[in-house]
Amino acid sequence: MLLGLNYDSRDPKYNLLGKIFKIIDSKKFKDTCNRKGITNRQMMVDSIKILFISRYFDYTISNVVNELNRSAKLRKFAGFSKEIPTAEQIYEYMSRYSAKQYCKIVNSTLMRLNK
């Protein structure tokens, strides 16, 4: 059984994840998504945040979605003001794009941050 994702602002893991989320929420990242052919930018941002939490804490996407629905503190930290997409919506949305497109988006974002 997995322990819950209990957000703590003093936890170094959450601090690092918060810095990553600031980059993902930035206008530069969203502009990069536009240039790379991403149609629904907000769904891309939400999906990537959930994927980062999933990989970072070694949870499944459905467990992360459940934790986000359970914890208002975690939702606020991750920047979800409205509804959380379901695991099925995330899988379906992410399957629309190739791994190559994701790599281009990440590389473009990193190149803009550290030239």
N, C-alpha and C positions, 0 to 999 in steps of 0.2 A: 504494500500500500504506500502510495506517495504522500508525503507531507504537503500541506498547503503552501502556496506561494504567499508568504506573509511579508508584505512590503515594510522595509525599515530604511529610513532615509540615511542612517549611519552605516549601512551595509555597503562595503566597497563594490560588491557585484552590482547592486542597484545603482550606485553612483556612475559606474562605467556604462551601464545600460542606459541611464538617463542621458549621458553625453551622446550616445549613438542615436537615441530617439530625437534629440535636438537636430542632429544632422538630417535624419529622415523627414522631420517635419519642416525643414527649411525650404524656402522658395527655390533655392538652387537645385535641390534634389527633385522637386516637383517639375521644374523646368527641364531637367535632364530626362525625366520620365516622358514628358511631352515630345522631346526631340527623338526619343527612341521608340516612339509609336505606341505608348501606353495611353489607352483611352480613358479609363476611369482612375484618375490619380489617387483619389481618396481611398478607394478599395485597395490599390497597390500599397499605399502607406500603411493602412490597417493590417493588411496581410503580412507585410514584411515585419511589422512590429510583433505580431503574434508568432511568426516564424523565428524571430530572434529570441523571444522569450522561451519558446519551445526548445530551441537548440541550446541556449545558454544554461537552462536549468534542467535539461534532459527530460522534458515532459512531452507527451503527445500533444498535437494541436487541439484535439478535443478536450484534453485536460486543462490546457491553458485557457480555452474559451470558457470552460466551466468555472475556473478560478477567477477570471475577469468578471463573469456574471455574478459571482459570489461576493467579491471584495470591491467596495467602492474606492478604497485607498489605492488599490492596484490599478483600477480603471483610471483614476485621476492621474496617477504617476505615468501611465502609458499614453495618456492624452485622448482617451475615448470619452467624448462628451455625449454621444448618442448611443445607438444600439451597437452591440458587438456582433460582427458577422459570425455565422455558424461555421463549424469545421467544414461542412459540405460546400458552403459558399466559397471558403478560402481555397479548398482543393480545386474546385471547378474554375475559379478565377485564375489561379496560378498555372493551371494546365493550359491556359490559352497562349502562354508565352513560352518561348524556348529558353533553355539554360543559357544560351549564347546572349539573348537579350538581357537576362539578369546580370550576367557578367559585364556587359557593356555599360549598364546603368551604374553598377557598383564602381567599375573602373573610372568612368567619367566623373562620378561624384568624388572619388578619392583624388583624381588628378586636379580637380578644381580646389580641393582643400589643401593639398600638398603638391605644389608644382615642382 
